[in-house]
Structure formats: structure tokens, C-alpha cells
Amino acid sequence: MTAVTDFAVKLPDGAEKKLADYAGKVLLVVNVASKCGFTPQYTGLEALYRKYKDRGFEILAFPCNQFGAQEPGNAEEIANFCSLTYDVTFPLFGKIEVNGEGADPLYDYLKAAKPGLMGTKAIKWNFTKFLVDREGNPVKRYAPNDTPESLEKDIEKLL
């Protein structure tokens, strides 16, 4: 696999979604959780999505329960929480693992393409973000404490 758009991922109902459907768009891929100190970032992520979606920007959110069991819900509970609490309209995918033997292949690819500080590949916590250009190439990795607002200039450059 040589681009994010070469992968397929699971939807909340278990059906497969080809990321090729997002070809030609700027993507922000983020592992999310409903009971995390960074959960309020949903507000900033939704603001970015609404501001830039008409210019070819998409946020792909992947619920993950690997960090402090902060995403214990099922697909319906996660969707309801995101919709009712943060009015999230960007796509939420099926719950995944981002580290270890069970890591989703998309995340293995992203981690290899854009390692973290000092070359570490592991995702450190929820709300780690990857910015992907229109060709499906990972451009930059952001730490969980990097706010969605702080990514705006990088997103604009790719749009």
C-alpha cells in the first residue's frame, strides 16, 4: 500500500468502506474517544470540517478503546454521544486498535509514514491526528494536545 486511499476500513455496522472514495480530498485521520480529556476537541474538529468540507476536506474519525478504556461504548452509543454532545457530522468509522498486534493496517501505514517524536511509531493517546494530502500521502502527524485550530494553516496549504 502506497497511499491512504489504497486501504479499506470498517464502518460502524461492520461493512467495508474503501478509502479510495476519498481520493482527491485532504484528509485528517484521528483516533477518538468519548471519555478522554481531549474529547472536547470534537468541537474544534467539527468546526474545521464545516469550514473546509466544501473545499475538499474530510475528517475520518476512528473510535479507539486502547488508551485507558476511554471508548467503551458500542457503535450506536458512540454515534449518539458524538451527535448529541458535539453535533458531529463528519464520518465515524468502526472501533479499531491503533497499536499492537491487532492494529488496523491503515494505522500501521500512517505510523510508518509519519513517526512521532524521536522516531517512535506507537500512537501515544487518543486524538493523535494525521494530515493527508489529496494524493493520499501522509503529510504530518500531530500530538493529541495539538488542537484542531492549530492545524488550520497546514490544512489551508493543502486545499
Steps between C-alpha positions, in 0.01 A plus 500: 500500500641832397220745590226537757249460219627145435346378826155382600363546850193390692190708546320489837265232365795282397468566128817584309571852371770559239700810574537539123160668534692791653755528217577859411407630845713632785448269797548526873512153654453495877450234768225619732344413835191620687641499854839663447639830622539592131138412412402871487714515184192366323379863503809625317503204262138563405573870447788411264280253316218748449740775391693295244281205388375687194860552392583128504584435866391194696553384856516124549445415866585158641374421851766320703480343846874427544582796723357481849184328370370844405275377216303213658176549305366314201458664160151632573601646838806668348298649212230626738756656733680677216181623339317610813795642693712653223267507194761301307419464129832362370532122451555271797633159408499169686696471824860397436833440664785730402790321673613143549424174322141599430581843359301596194719486185416864426656602830805281445549686171446846653739431790772376265455795264495765773668383821461699818764675706844345481375251241253321723225333304250418773196720542536656845135585574159583359467794262829441320444651157644435153463752217485341154531682167272465196719219362455292815848570639538557875645850540518560874429335835362701791504420870178462699551839663528675160162669475296477180527879467880476491480282186308755295797656317632156400157400372462821301836442329378162371161627386 
